[in-house]
Amino acid sequence: MVTVNALTELPPRPDTAGELVDIPHGWEVRDVEQFLYKEARLADENDYDGWEALWTDDAIYWVPVDGEGDHPRTTVSIIFDNRSRISTRMKQVKTGKRYAQAPPSNLRRIIGNVELLGGRANAAGEIDLEIGANFMVLESRDRGNTLWGGRTTYRLRRIDGQIRLAYKKVVLVDNEQAVPTLGFLI
């Protein structure tokens, strides 16, 4: 039986759920950086199948508005996707009928200041690695070039020996302002 509180209480914010603990054993900075560079390259090159394959089944992809964002279940976000929504978004993009990306933007991103922040417990009771990194993305379109910048928080998990992305929160530097079309993978 479901209680009223279970229906009215929000789950914790995905960026503050649980305390950070020590960095889990076995993570090397170079391996983490290589994974982040790969994720960026797949997004830049519109390799939607490859990019989608990086995500875990319980993934969250969040791009808040207004600074760090409020609770994504009570306020508007630019993106707040679970794994199912990520898959739907990729299917829509691959149809070629997403006019915000027809033709697709030419993109190149730079990732830097990669920090291993600690570990955070996941729903399975294991510890994911939490990372912070800065980024700059150059988007080139017929209308001109746009420079996007911000900070990303990632949570990585090893599944069958492979690094997978369980969480990605992208805080754009100027997300308090009106955001022009953001039709690509940020």
N, C-alpha and C positions, 0 to 999 in steps of 0.2 A: 504494500500500500504506500502511495506517495503522500507525503505530508505537505501542507500548505507552504511551509518554509522552503521545502525543496523546489517548489514551483516558483517562488518569488525571490529567492536568494540567487544572486549572481555568482558564477564561479570566480575564482580569483583572476585578476588581470594576468594575461599570459606573460607579461614582462616582469611581474613581481611575485609570481607564484613560487613560494618557497624561498629559502635563503640560499645564497651562493655558498658553496663549500669549496674545499681544496680542489685543485685541478685533478681530474681523474688520472690514474696511472696509465702510461702507455701512449700519451699524446705528444707528438713532436711538432714544434712550431713549423718546421719546413713542410711537413705533410699537410698541416692545416692550411698554410699559405697556398700550397699547390691545389688543394681542393677549392679554395675561394677563387683562385685564378681560373680554374676550370669552369666553375659555376658562372663566372663573369663572361668568359669566352663563349660558352654555350648560349647565354642570353644575347650577347652582342651579335652573334652569327645566326640568330633566329633558329637555332637547333632546338625546337620545342620538345621533341621527343627525348633528346638527351638531357635537357634541362629538367623536364618533368620527372625523369627516372632518378634524379638525385634525391627526391623527397621521400620521407618516411610516410607510413600510412596515417599517422596521427599529426601530420604537419600543420603548422600555422604560418601564414604569410601576411604580414601586417604593415601597412603604410598609413600612419596616423596623420591627422591634421592638427594644427594648433600645438606646436611644440612636441613634447613626448606623447601627447594624446591622453585622453581620459579613458575610461573603460570602453573597449571597442564594442561591447554589446549594448551600450547605452548612448553612444555618440557616433556621429558619422565618421567614417574613415575613408581615405582615398581607396585603400584595399584592405579587406579583412577576410581572408580566404582560409577555409579548412582544406584538407586534402581533396575532397570531392570537388570543391569549387576551383581549385588549382587545375584539376583535370578538365573541368568544363571550360575554363578560360583558355586552356591550350587547344581544345577542340575547336572553339570559336575562332581563335587566331588562325588555325590551319585551314579554315574554309576559304580564306582570302576575302571574306566579306566584312571584315572589321575595317570600316573605311578610315578610321583614325590611323590605321597602319597599312594603307594601300596607296602607294607601295610602302614596304617596311622602311623604317628609319635606318640610316647608317649609324651604327653605334660603336663607340669604343669607351671602355671604362678603365680607370686606374684605381687600384685598391692599395691602401697604405695604412701605416700605423696599426698594424694587426696586433692585438693584445689577447692573450689567453686570460680571461677574467676569472674563471673558476668553474666549478661544476654545479649543476642544478638537477634535482631529482625529477624524473619523468613519471608518468602514470604507471609504468611497469615497475617502479621502485628502483630503477637503475639510475645512473648519473650521466647526464649529457654534458658535453663540454660547451661552455658559453664563451663566445669570442666577440670582441668589438673591433670594428675597422672603419676607417674613413674611406670615402669614395668620391670620385669625380666621373661624370659621364658626359661625353660629348655626343649630342644627338644632331645629326645633319639631315635636313629635309629640304624640299623645294622652297619652303617658306624661309629658310635660313638655318643657322646653327643655334642650338640652345645648350647651355651648360647647366648640368644638374649636380648638386653636391650634397653630402650629408654623412650621416653615421649609421652603420648597420650593426645590429646585434644578431648573431647567428647562434644556433645550438646544433651541435653536431653529435652524431651517434654512429657507432660502428655496428653494422649488421652484416653477418656472414663475412667478416673481414673487410668490408667496404665502408668507407665514410659516407654517411647520408645526412641530409639536411632535415632537421626536425622543426626548426623555427627560424624565421627571418623577419626582423623588424627593421624597416628603413625609415629613418627620421630625416626628412629633407631639411636643409638649412633654412629655407624660406617657406616652410609649410604653413605659416600663419597668413600668407598671402594667397590670392587666387592662383591656382595651379592651372597652367594651360594644359592642353590635351596630354595626358600621360598614358599613351596607348601601347607602350612597350614594357618589357620586364625591367623594373628598376632594381 
